Amino acid sequence: RSWPKKKPCMPSFAPDAVKKSLARSPWVRRGTIFAAPELEAAGLPHGLTSAELGVMRNEELRREVCGAAGLSEPLYLTQVHGVSGLQAHSDFNGSEADGWITDQPGLPLAVFAADCMPVLMADRALERLAVVHAGWRGLEAGILEGAVAGFGKLGTEAEQLRCWIGPHIQPCCYEVGAEFRQKSFRPESLELRAGKLKLDLAAEAAARLVSAGLPAPAVAVSSD
C-alpha cells in the first residue's frame, strides 16, 4: 500500500513569514549519532548517523550500529529521489520509494540521507509515524504533501501532526543553477549570495508542510 501522490500545495499564507519564523536548533550529538532533543525526551528511539561511522549502505556496518543502539535492523528502501511512500511491511523491504509510514509499534524504519533531508513526521501521541528522504526533486514533486495525505488515510489530520527535519545541507553551501527559478520552488526559498544562487531546503519544506495543513510551530528544523 502506498500513500497518495499529491501535487505540491499552493501557498495560502505569506511564505516569507514562515521562513522568518522557522525555528532552527541543533540536534544533539550522542557519540556518533545525532538526535532531536524533543524526541529523546519523548522516549522515541531515532537517530542520524554521522559521516565518520562510514557508509550505511554497508549491511554489516548497519547491523553493528543498530545493535549498539539496541535496535533490530530497520526496513530500508531503494531510494529514487521520487514522490512515493509505502505502508511499512517487511514484504516491501528494499522496494523503490522514498518514505515509510506506519501505525505498527516497535517497527524500525530507515531512510538514507547525505545532503538531502531526513524527515520524521508523527501524530501527537507518537503512534503513527513516517520517515521520508526529501531532496529538491522529491520536494518539487510533492513527497511531503504525499506523506501528510498518507496520515489522512490512517485517520490522522494534518493539524494533528508534528514534523522534525534532521541535519542536511544548509543554504550557505547549497548552490543551484539559475534554472531553479523556473521550478516550483517559492522565491523565498532561493537567495542570491555573492552572485551565487542558494536553495534553502528546510524553508521550502516547512512552507509546503504548512500549506498542507501543519501548524507552523509544529515544524522543527535542525540547524546542523
Secondary structure, 3 states (H helix, E strand, C coil): CECCCCCCCCCCCCHHHHHHHCCEECCEEECCEEECHHHHHCCCCCCEECHHHCCCCCHHHHHHHHHHCCCCCCECCECCCCCCCEECCHHHCCCECCEEEECCCCCCECCCCCCCEEEEEEECCCCCEEEEEECHHHHHHCHHHHHHHHHHHCCCCHHHEEEEECCCCCCCCCECCHHHHHCCCCHHHEEEECCEEEECHHHHHHHHHHHCCCCHHHEEEECC
